Structure formats: C-alpha cells, structure tokens
Amino acid sequence: MVKRREDSIKEMNKRKSNEQLTRENEELRAKVAALEEQVDNTNLALCDVYEQMIGGME
C-alpha cells in the first residue's frame, strides 16, 4: 500500500519566510509591550481606588 505524504508543495509554499517571521515577531513584541504597559496602568489605578476606599474607612 502506497501512503502519500501530507506536506505537498502547495502546503510548503504557504510557509512563511524568515523575513515574514521576523516582521511578525517584531509586531508581536510591540503588542506585548503595549499590553504590559496597559496592565501596569490598570494595576496603578486599582491601587489608587483601594487607597481611596481604605482612606474613606478610617
């Protein structure tokens, strides 16, 4: 019985080049940095809210 490979030339041509992968990696790193900054800002805002709540209870 002959078994055909699933990785045809057409599928191989769909693979990304190193340049495409590098560009995508840079874009993803920029997005991660932006999201990290948003999380930091959210944490600071939550700390402010917590401090206001604690301050109002004393």
PDB file of N, CA, C, O and CB in Angstrom:
ATOM      1  N   MET A   1       0.833  -1.175   0.000  1.00  0.00           N
ATOM      2  CA  MET A   1       0.000   0.000   0.000  1.00  0.00           C
ATOM      3  C   MET A   1       0.881   1.244   0.000  1.00  0.00           C
ATOM      4  O   MET A   1       1.804   1.356   0.807  1.00  0.00           O
ATOM      5  CB  MET A   1      -0.950  -0.005   1.208  1.00  0.00           C
ATOM      6  N   VAL A   2       0.597   2.175  -0.904  1.00  0.00           N
ATOM      7  CA  VAL A   2       1.360   3.415  -1.012  1.00  0.00           C
ATOM      8  C   VAL A   2       0.681   4.486  -0.175  1.00  0.00           C
ATOM      9  O   VAL A   2      -0.521   4.732  -0.277  1.00  0.00           O
ATOM     10  CB  VAL A   2       1.488   3.871  -2.493  1.00  0.00           C
ATOM     11  N   LYS A   3       1.502   5.110   0.654  1.00  0.00           N
ATOM     12  CA  LYS A   3       0.969   6.178   1.502  1.00  0.00           C
ATOM     13  C   LYS A   3       1.519   7.507   1.008  1.00  0.00           C
ATOM     14  O   LYS A   3       2.731   7.671   0.873  1.00  0.00           O
ATOM     15  CB  LYS A   3       1.335   5.949   3.006  1.00  0.00           C
ATOM     16  N   ARG A   4       0.639   8.446   0.740  1.00  0.00           N
ATOM     17  CA  ARG A   4       1.054   9.749   0.247  1.00  0.00           C
ATOM     18  C   ARG A   4       1.351  10.686   1.403  1.00  0.00           C
ATOM     19  O   ARG A   4       0.710  10.641   2.453  1.00  0.00           O
ATOM     20  CB  ARG A   4      -0.018  10.348  -0.660  1.00  0.00           C
ATOM     21  N   ARG A   5       2.324  11.520   1.182  1.00  0.00           N
ATOM     22  CA  ARG A   5       2.692  12.495   2.204  1.00  0.00           C
ATOM     23  C   ARG A   5       1.698  13.644   2.210  1.00  0.00           C
ATOM     24  O   ARG A   5       1.165  14.030   1.169  1.00  0.00           O
ATOM     25  CB  ARG A   5       4.120  13.020   1.971  1.00  0.00           C
ATOM     26  N   GLU A   6       1.461  14.176   3.380  1.00  0.00           N
ATOM     27  CA  GLU A   6       0.512  15.266   3.535  1.00  0.00           C
ATOM     28  C   GLU A   6       1.134  16.628   3.212  1.00  0.00           C
ATOM     29  O   GLU A   6       0.411  17.586   2.941  1.00  0.00           O
ATOM     30  CB  GLU A   6      -0.036  15.273   4.947  1.00  0.00           C
ATOM     31  N   ASP A   7       2.459  16.723   3.237  1.00  0.00           N
ATOM     32  CA  ASP A   7       3.118  18.011   3.019  1.00  0.00           C
ATOM     33  C   ASP A   7       3.411  18.219   1.532  1.00  0.00           C
ATOM     34  O   ASP A   7       4.529  17.998   1.066  1.00  0.00           O
ATOM     35  CB  ASP A   7       4.423  18.096   3.839  1.00  0.00           C
ATOM     36  N   SER A   8       2.420  18.635   0.829  1.00  0.00           N
ATOM     37  CA  SER A   8       2.559  18.848  -0.603  1.00  0.00           C
ATOM     38  C   SER A   8       3.335  20.134  -0.874  1.00  0.00           C
ATOM     39  O   SER A   8       3.560  20.932   0.036  1.00  0.00           O
ATOM     40  CB  SER A   8       1.178  18.900  -1.278  1.00  0.00           C
ATOM     41  N   ILE A   9       3.732  20.326  -2.093  1.00  0.00           N
ATOM     42  CA  ILE A   9       4.448  21.543  -2.484  1.00  0.00           C
ATOM     43  C   ILE A   9       3.577  22.763  -2.244  1.00  0.00           C
ATOM     44  O   ILE A   9       4.072  23.812  -1.831  1.00  0.00           O
ATOM     45  CB  ILE A   9       4.878  21.476  -3.963  1.00  0.00           C
ATOM     46  N   LYS A  10       2.301  22.632  -2.497  1.00  0.00           N
ATOM     47  CA  LYS A  10       1.375  23.736  -2.274  1.00  0.00           C
ATOM     48  C   LYS A  10       1.393  24.151  -0.806  1.00  0.00           C
ATOM     49  O   LYS A  10       1.409  25.341  -0.494  1.00  0.00           O
ATOM     50  CB  LYS A  10      -0.052  23.345  -2.705  1.00  0.00           C
ATOM     51  N   GLU A  11       1.392  23.178   0.084  1.00  0.00           N
ATOM     52  CA  GLU A  11       1.426  23.470   1.515  1.00  0.00           C
ATOM     53  C   GLU A  11       2.775  24.065   1.915  1.00  0.00           C
ATOM     54  O   GLU A  11       2.836  24.962   2.757  1.00  0.00           O
ATOM     55  CB  GLU A  11       1.145  22.197   2.328  1.00  0.00           C
ATOM     56  N   MET A  12       3.834  23.574   1.323  1.00  0.00           N
ATOM     57  CA  MET A  12       5.162  24.099   1.632  1.00  0.00           C
ATOM     58  C   MET A  12       5.280  25.554   1.207  1.00  0.00           C
ATOM     59  O   MET A  12       5.955  26.334   1.877  1.00  0.00           O
ATOM     60  CB  MET A  12       6.245  23.261   0.948  1.00  0.00           C
ATOM     61  N   ASN A  13       4.643  25.932   0.117  1.00  0.00           N
ATOM     62  CA  ASN A  13       4.690  27.310  -0.355  1.00  0.00           C
ATOM     63  C   ASN A  13       3.932  28.261   0.563  1.00  0.00           C
ATOM     64  O   ASN A  13       4.147  29.472   0.512  1.00  0.00           O
ATOM     65  CB  ASN A  13       4.127  27.394  -1.753  1.00  0.00           C
ATOM     66  N   LYS A  14       3.050  27.728   1.401  1.00  0.00           N
ATOM     67  CA  LYS A  14       2.300  28.549   2.344  1.00  0.00           C
ATOM     68  C   LYS A  14       3.148  28.927   3.559  1.00  0.00           C
ATOM     69  O   LYS A  14       2.771  29.821   4.316  1.00  0.00           O
ATOM     70  CB  LYS A  14       1.040  27.815   2.793  1.00  0.00           C
ATOM     71  N   ARG A  15       4.263  28.273   3.751  1.00  0.00           N
ATOM     72  CA  ARG A  15       5.126  28.551   4.901  1.00  0.00           C
ATOM     73  C   ARG A  15       5.682  29.964   4.796  1.00  0.00           C
ATOM     74  O   ARG A  15       5.920  30.481   3.704  1.00  0.00           O
ATOM     75  CB  ARG A  15       6.280  27.520   4.990  1.00  0.00           C
ATOM     76  N   LYS A  16       5.882  30.572   5.953  1.00  0.00           N
ATOM     77  CA  LYS A  16       6.371  31.949   5.992  1.00  0.00           C
ATOM     78  C   LYS A  16       7.890  31.970   5.855  1.00  0.00           C
ATOM     79  O   LYS A  16       8.590  31.066   6.310  1.00  0.00           O
ATOM     80  CB  LYS A  16       5.937  32.646   7.300  1.00  0.00           C
ATOM     81  N   SER A  17       8.372  33.024   5.217  1.00  0.00           N
ATOM     82  CA  SER A  17       9.817  33.189   5.075  1.00  0.00           C
ATOM     83  C   SER A  17      10.386  33.722   6.387  1.00  0.00           C
ATOM     84  O   SER A  17       9.640  34.159   7.263  1.00  0.00           O
ATOM     85  CB  SER A  17      10.159  34.147   3.892  1.00  0.00           C
ATOM     86  N   ASN A  18      11.695  33.683   6.516  1.00  0.00           N
ATOM     87  CA  ASN A  18      12.346  34.211   7.713  1.00  0.00           C
ATOM     88  C   ASN A  18      12.055  35.692   7.886  1.00  0.00           C
ATOM     89  O   ASN A  18      11.880  36.164   9.009  1.00  0.00           O
ATOM     90  CB  ASN A  18      13.853  33.980   7.648  1.00  0.00           C
ATOM     91  N   GLU A  19      12.003  36.432   6.778  1.00  0.00           N
ATOM     92  CA  GLU A  19      11.706  37.859   6.849  1.00  0.00           C
ATOM     93  C   GLU A  19      10.292  38.100   7.371  1.00  0.00           C
ATOM     94  O   GLU A  19      10.067  38.995   8.185  1.00  0.00           O
ATOM     95  CB  GLU A  19      11.878  38.509   5.473  1.00  0.00           C
ATOM     96  N   GLN A  20       9.337  37.293   6.896  1.00  0.00           N
ATOM     97  CA  GLN A  20       7.959  37.420   7.374  1.00  0.00           C
ATOM     98  C   GLN A  20       7.869  37.076   8.856  1.00  0.00           C
ATOM     99  O   GLN A  20       7.183  37.760   9.616  1.00  0.00           O
ATOM    100  CB  GLN A  20       7.020  36.512   6.562  1.00  0.00           C
ATOM    101  N   LEU A  21       8.553  36.031   9.261  1.00  0.00           N
ATOM    102  CA  LEU A  21       8.539  35.634  10.664  1.00  0.00           C
ATOM    103  C   LEU A  21       9.189  36.694  11.545  1.00  0.00           C
ATOM    104  O   LEU A  21       8.703  36.978  12.640  1.00  0.00           O
ATOM    105  CB  LEU A  21       9.248  34.298  10.843  1.00  0.00           C
ATOM    106  N   THR A  22      10.278  37.274  11.074  1.00  0.00           N
ATOM    107  CA  THR A  22      10.952  38.322  11.834  1.00  0.00           C
ATOM    108  C   THR A  22      10.050  39.535  11.996  1.00  0.00           C
ATOM    109  O   THR A  22       9.952  40.095  13.087  1.00  0.00           O
ATOM    110  CB  THR A  22      12.260  38.725  11.150  1.00  0.00           C
ATOM    111  N   ARG A  23       9.396  39.940  10.926  1.00  0.00           N
ATOM    112  CA  ARG A  23       8.482  41.083  10.971  1.00  0.00           C
ATOM    113  C   ARG A  23       7.324  40.799  11.926  1.00  0.00           C
ATOM    114  O   ARG A  23       6.954  41.644  12.741  1.00  0.00           O
ATOM    115  CB  ARG A  23       7.947  41.408   9.557  1.00  0.00           C
ATOM    116  N   GLU A  24       6.759  39.601  11.813  1.00  0.00           N
ATOM    117  CA  GLU A  24       5.648  39.222  12.689  1.00  0.00           C
ATOM    118  C   GLU A  24       6.094  39.193  14.146  1.00  0.00           C
ATOM    119  O   GLU A  24       5.355  39.619  15.034  1.00  0.00           O
ATOM    120  CB  GLU A  24       5.083  37.851  12.281  1.00  0.00           C
ATOM    121  N   ASN A  25       7.292  38.695  14.390  1.00  0.00           N
ATOM    122  CA  ASN A  25       7.840  38.645  15.744  1.00  0.00           C
ATOM    123  C   ASN A  25       7.987  40.054  16.315  1.00  0.00           C
ATOM    124  O   ASN A  25       7.639  40.287  17.472  1.00  0.00           O
ATOM    125  CB  ASN A  25       9.201  37.921  15.749  1.00  0.00           C
ATOM    126  N   GLU A  26       8.491  40.988  15.527  1.00  0.00           N
ATOM    127  CA  GLU A  26       8.647  42.370  15.977  1.00  0.00           C
ATOM    128  C   GLU A  26       7.292  42.997  16.291  1.00  0.00           C
ATOM    129  O   GLU A  26       7.149  43.708  17.286  1.00  0.00           O
ATOM    130  CB  GLU A  26       9.381  43.200  14.915  1.00  0.00           C
ATOM    131  N   GLU A  27       6.298  42.734  15.444  1.00  0.00           N
ATOM    132  CA  GLU A  27       4.952  43.267  15.681  1.00  0.00           C
ATOM    133  C   GLU A  27       4.361  42.703  16.963  1.00  0.00           C
ATOM    134  O   GLU A  27       3.740  43.427  17.740  1.00  0.00           O
ATOM    135  CB  GLU A  27       4.032  42.950  14.496  1.00  0.00           C
ATOM    136  N   LEU A  28       4.556  41.407  17.180  1.00  0.00           N
ATOM    137  CA  LEU A  28       4.022  40.778  18.388  1.00  0.00           C
ATOM    138  C   LEU A  28       4.724  41.295  19.639  1.00  0.00           C
ATOM    139  O   LEU A  28       4.087  41.488  20.674  1.00  0.00           O
ATOM    140  CB  LEU A  28       4.162  39.258  18.301  1.00  0.00           C
ATOM    141  N   ARG A  29       6.023  41.519  19.547  1.00  0.00           N
ATOM    142  CA  ARG A  29       6.763  42.069  20.694  1.00  0.00           C
ATOM    143  C   ARG A  29       6.274  43.477  21.031  1.00  0.00           C
ATOM    144  O   ARG A  29       6.178  43.838  22.204  1.00  0.00           O
ATOM    145  CB  ARG A  29       8.280  42.093  20.399  1.00  0.00           C
ATOM    146  N   ALA A  30       5.966  44.267  20.009  1.00  0.00           N
ATOM    147  CA  ALA A  30       5.441  45.612  20.242  1.00  0.00           C
ATOM    148  C   ALA A  30       4.071  45.539  20.913  1.00  0.00           C
ATOM    149  O   ALA A  30       3.776  46.325  21.814  1.00  0.00           O
ATOM    150  CB  ALA A  30       5.348  46.395  18.915  1.00  0.00           C
ATOM    151  N   LYS A  31       3.239  44.604  20.478  1.00  0.00           N
ATOM    152  CA  LYS A  31       1.916  44.432  21.085  1.00  0.00           C
ATOM    153  C   LYS A  31       2.045  43.996  22.541  1.00  0.00           C
ATOM    154  O   LYS A  31       1.309  44.474  23.404  1.00  0.00           O
ATOM    155  CB  LYS A  31       1.085  43.402  20.293  1.00  0.00           C
ATOM    156  N   VAL A  32       2.975  43.094  22.810  1.00  0.00           N
ATOM    157  CA  VAL A  32       3.189  42.624  24.179  1.00  0.00           C
ATOM    158  C   VAL A  32       3.629  43.788  25.064  1.00  0.00           C
ATOM    159  O   VAL A  32       3.146  43.929  26.188  1.00  0.00           O
ATOM    160  CB  VAL A  32       4.243  41.488  24.212  1.00  0.00           C
ATOM    161  N   ALA A  33       4.535  44.615  24.569  1.00  0.00           N
ATOM    162  CA  ALA A  33       4.996  45.769  25.346  1.00  0.00           C
ATOM    163  C   ALA A  33       3.840  46.717  25.645  1.00  0.00           C
ATOM    164  O   ALA A  33       3.727  47.223  26.761  1.00  0.00           O
ATOM    165  CB  ALA A  33       6.112  46.516  24.592  1.00  0.00           C
ATOM    166  N   ALA A  34       2.985  46.959  24.663  1.00  0.00           N
ATOM    167  CA  ALA A  34       1.834  47.844  24.865  1.00  0.00           C
ATOM    168  C   ALA A  34       0.876  47.244  25.891  1.00  0.00           C
ATOM    169  O   ALA A  34       0.361  47.961  26.750  1.00  0.00           O
ATOM    170  CB  ALA A  34       1.099  48.095  23.528  1.00  0.00           C
ATOM    171  N   LEU A  35       0.635  45.948  25.810  1.00  0.00           N
ATOM    172  CA  LEU A  35      -0.259  45.295  26.762  1.00  0.00           C
ATOM    173  C   LEU A  35       0.326  45.285  28.171  1.00  0.00           C
ATOM    174  O   LEU A  35      -0.407  45.429  29.150  1.00  0.00           O
ATOM    175  CB  LEU A  35      -0.553  43.871  26.313  1.00  0.00           C
ATOM    176  N   GLU A  36       1.642  45.115  28.276  1.00  0.00           N
ATOM    177  CA  GLU A  36       2.289  45.170  29.591  1.00  0.00           C
ATOM    178  C   GLU A  36       2.090  46.543  30.218  1.00  0.00           C
ATOM    179  O   GLU A  36       1.820  46.652  31.414  1.00  0.00           O
ATOM    180  CB  GLU A  36       3.795  44.848  29.476  1.00  0.00           C
ATOM    181  N   GLU A  37       2.221  47.584  29.414  1.00  0.00           N
ATOM    182  CA  GLU A  37       2.031  48.948  29.914  1.00  0.00           C
ATOM    183  C   GLU A  37       0.580  49.149  30.358  1.00  0.00           C
ATOM    184  O   GLU A  37       0.329  49.787  31.381  1.00  0.00           O
ATOM    185  CB  GLU A  37       2.414  49.987  28.827  1.00  0.00           C
ATOM    186  N   GLN A  38      -0.365  48.614  29.604  1.00  0.00           N
ATOM    187  CA  GLN A  38      -1.775  48.735  29.982  1.00  0.00           C
ATOM    188  C   GLN A  38      -2.051  48.014  31.302  1.00  0.00           C
ATOM    189  O   GLN A  38      -2.803  48.518  32.137  1.00  0.00           O
ATOM    190  CB  GLN A  38      -2.678  48.168  28.870  1.00  0.00           C
ATOM    191  N   VAL A  39      -1.453  46.847  31.495  1.00  0.00           N
ATOM    192  CA  VAL A  39      -1.632  46.111  32.749  1.00  0.00           C
ATOM    193  C   VAL A  39      -1.033  46.897  33.906  1.00  0.00           C
ATOM    194  O   VAL A  39      -1.639  46.980  34.975  1.00  0.00           O
ATOM    195  CB  VAL A  39      -0.987  44.708  32.660  1.00  0.00           C
ATOM    196  N   ASP A  40       0.144  47.474  33.710  1.00  0.00           N
ATOM    197  CA  ASP A  40       0.759  48.295  34.753  1.00  0.00           C
ATOM    198  C   ASP A  40      -0.134  49.475  35.118  1.00  0.00           C
ATOM    199  O   ASP A  40      -0.328  49.767  36.298  1.00  0.00           O
ATOM    200  CB  ASP A  40       2.134  48.798  34.297  1.00  0.00           C
ATOM    201  N   ASN A  41      -0.678  50.152  34.111  1.00  0.00           N
ATOM    202  CA  ASN A  41      -1.555  51.291  34.362  1.00  0.00           C
ATOM    203  C   ASN A  41      -2.828  50.852  35.090  1.00  0.00           C
ATOM    204  O   ASN A  41      -3.310  51.556  35.978  1.00  0.00           O
ATOM    205  CB  ASN A  41      -1.912  51.988  33.041  1.00  0.00           C
ATOM    206  N   THR A  42      -3.359  49.717  34.724  1.00  0.00           N
ATOM    207  CA  THR A  42      -4.551  49.196  35.397  1.00  0.00           C
ATOM    208  C   THR A  42      -4.250  48.875  36.858  1.00  0.00           C
ATOM    209  O   THR A  42      -5.049  49.180  37.743  1.00  0.00           O
ATOM    210  CB  THR A  42      -5.073  47.941  34.675  1.00  0.00           C
ATOM    211  N   ASN A  43      -3.102  48.262  37.106  1.00  0.00           N
ATOM    212  CA  ASN A  43      -2.711  47.946  38.483  1.00  0.00           C
ATOM    213  C   ASN A  43      -2.564  49.215  39.313  1.00  0.00           C
ATOM    214  O   ASN A  43      -3.002  49.258  40.462  1.00  0.00           O
ATOM    215  CB  ASN A  43      -1.397  47.151  38.501  1.00  0.00           C
ATOM    216  N   LEU A  44      -1.955  50.241  38.743  1.00  0.00           N
ATOM    217  CA  LEU A  44      -1.808  51.509  39.460  1.00  0.00           C
ATOM    218  C   LEU A  44      -3.166  52.131  39.757  1.00  0.00           C
ATOM    219  O   LEU A  44      -3.382  52.664  40.845  1.00  0.00           O
ATOM    220  CB  LEU A  44      -0.950  52.485  38.650  1.00  0.00           C
ATOM    221  N   ALA A  45      -4.071  52.067  38.803  1.00  0.00           N
ATOM    222  CA  ALA A  45      -5.413  52.613  39.005  1.00  0.00           C
ATOM    223  C   ALA A  45      -6.144  51.843  40.099  1.00  0.00           C
ATOM    224  O   ALA A  45      -6.832  52.442  40.926  1.00  0.00           O
ATOM    225  CB  ALA A  45      -6.218  52.570  37.693  1.00  0.00           C
ATOM    226  N   LEU A  46      -6.001  50.531  40.107  1.00  0.00           N
ATOM    227  CA  LEU A  46      -6.635  49.728  41.150  1.00  0.00           C
ATOM    228  C   LEU A  46      -6.054  50.047  42.529  1.00  0.00           C
ATOM    229  O   LEU A  46      -6.780  50.073  43.522  1.00  0.00           O
ATOM    230  CB  LEU A  46      -6.472  48.236  40.842  1.00  0.00           C
ATOM    231  N   CYS A  47      -4.757  50.284  42.584  1.00  0.00           N
ATOM    232  CA  CYS A  47      -4.134  50.684  43.850  1.00  0.00           C
ATOM    233  C   CYS A  47      -4.714  52.018  44.322  1.00  0.00           C
ATOM    234  O   CYS A  47      -5.005  52.180  45.508  1.00  0.00           O
ATOM    235  CB  CYS A  47      -2.591  50.790  43.695  1.00  0.00           C
ATOM    236  N   ASP A  48      -4.882  52.956  43.420  1.00  0.00           N
ATOM    237  CA  ASP A  48      -5.471  54.252  43.774  1.00  0.00           C
ATOM    238  C   ASP A  48      -6.878  54.071  44.330  1.00  0.00           C
ATOM    239  O   ASP A  48      -7.226  54.679  45.342  1.00  0.00           O
ATOM    240  CB  ASP A  48      -5.503  55.185  42.550  1.00  0.00           C
ATOM    241  N   VAL A  49      -7.681  53.250  43.687  1.00  0.00           N
ATOM    242  CA  VAL A  49      -9.049  53.002  44.154  1.00  0.00           C
ATOM    243  C   VAL A  49      -9.026  52.351  45.535  1.00  0.00           C
ATOM    244  O   VAL A  49      -9.797  52.726  46.418  1.00  0.00           O
ATOM    245  CB  VAL A  49      -9.815  52.107  43.150  1.00  0.00           C
ATOM    246  N   TYR A  50      -8.149  51.385  45.711  1.00  0.00           N
ATOM    247  CA  TYR A  50      -8.040  50.713  47.005  1.00  0.00           C
ATOM    248  C   TYR A  50      -7.646  51.709  48.098  1.00  0.00           C
ATOM    249  O   TYR A  50      -8.228  51.709  49.183  1.00  0.00           O
ATOM    250  CB  TYR A  50      -7.011  49.565  46.930  1.00  0.00           C
ATOM    251  N   GLU A  51      -6.661  52.553  47.809  1.00  0.00           N
ATOM    252  CA  GLU A  51      -6.217  53.544  48.795  1.00  0.00           C
ATOM    253  C   GLU A  51      -7.331  54.522  49.127  1.00  0.00           C
ATOM    254  O   GLU A  51      -7.462  54.941  50.277  1.00  0.00           O
ATOM    255  CB  GLU A  51      -4.991  54.305  48.279  1.00  0.00           C
ATOM    256  N   GLN A  52      -8.136  54.893  48.139  1.00  0.00           N
ATOM    257  CA  GLN A  52      -9.252  55.796  48.387  1.00  0.00           C
ATOM    258  C   GLN A  52     -10.295  55.116  49.274  1.00  0.00           C
ATOM    259  O   GLN A  52     -10.862  55.746  50.167  1.00  0.00           O
ATOM    260  CB  GLN A  52      -9.887  56.251  47.057  1.00  0.00           C
ATOM    261  N   MET A  53     -10.542  53.845  49.028  1.00  0.00           N
ATOM    262  CA  MET A  53     -11.518  53.118  49.835  1.00  0.00           C
ATOM    263  C   MET A  53     -11.034  52.977  51.281  1.00  0.00           C
ATOM    264  O   MET A  53     -11.805  53.165  52.222  1.00  0.00           O
ATOM    265  CB  MET A  53     -11.787  51.733  49.227  1.00  0.00           C
ATOM    266  N   ILE A  54      -9.775  52.651  51.443  1.00  0.00           N
ATOM    267  CA  ILE A  54      -9.193  52.492  52.787  1.00  0.00           C
ATOM    268  C   ILE A  54      -9.187  53.840  53.499  1.00  0.00           C
ATOM    269  O   ILE A  54      -9.496  53.925  54.688  1.00  0.00           O
ATOM    270  CB  ILE A  54      -7.743  51.911  52.706  1.00  0.00           C
ATOM    271  N   GLY A  55      -8.840  54.878  52.775  1.00  0.00           N
ATOM    272  CA  GLY A  55      -8.812  56.230  53.354  1.00  0.00           C
ATOM    273  C   GLY A  55     -10.182  56.684  53.799  1.00  0.00           C
ATOM    274  O   GLY A  55     -10.300  57.406  54.790  1.00  0.00           O
ATOM    275  N   GLY A  56     -11.218  56.279  53.091  1.00  0.00           N
ATOM    276  CA  GLY A  56     -12.587  56.674  53.445  1.00  0.00           C
ATOM    277  C   GLY A  56     -13.121  55.899  54.640  1.00  0.00           C
ATOM    278  O   GLY A  56     -14.089  56.329  55.267  1.00  0.00           O
ATOM    279  N   MET A  57     -12.511  54.767  54.967  1.00  0.00           N
ATOM    280  CA  MET A  57     -12.994  53.936  56.068  1.00  0.00           C
ATOM    281  C   MET A  57     -12.366  54.342  57.399  1.00  0.00           C
ATOM    282  O   MET A  57     -12.874  53.983  58.462  1.00  0.00           O
ATOM    283  CB  MET A  57     -12.703  52.466  55.784  1.00  0.00           C
ATOM    284  N   GLU A  58     -11.293  55.068  57.347  1.00  0.00           N
ATOM    285  CA  GLU A  58     -10.592  55.420  58.596  1.00  0.00           C
ATOM    286  C   GLU A  58     -11.187  56.642  59.226  1.00  0.00           C
ATOM    287  O   GLU A  58     -10.724  57.081  60.279  1.00  0.00           O
ATOM    288  CB  GLU A  58      -9.113  55.648  58.343  1.00  0.00           C
TER     289      GLU A  58
END
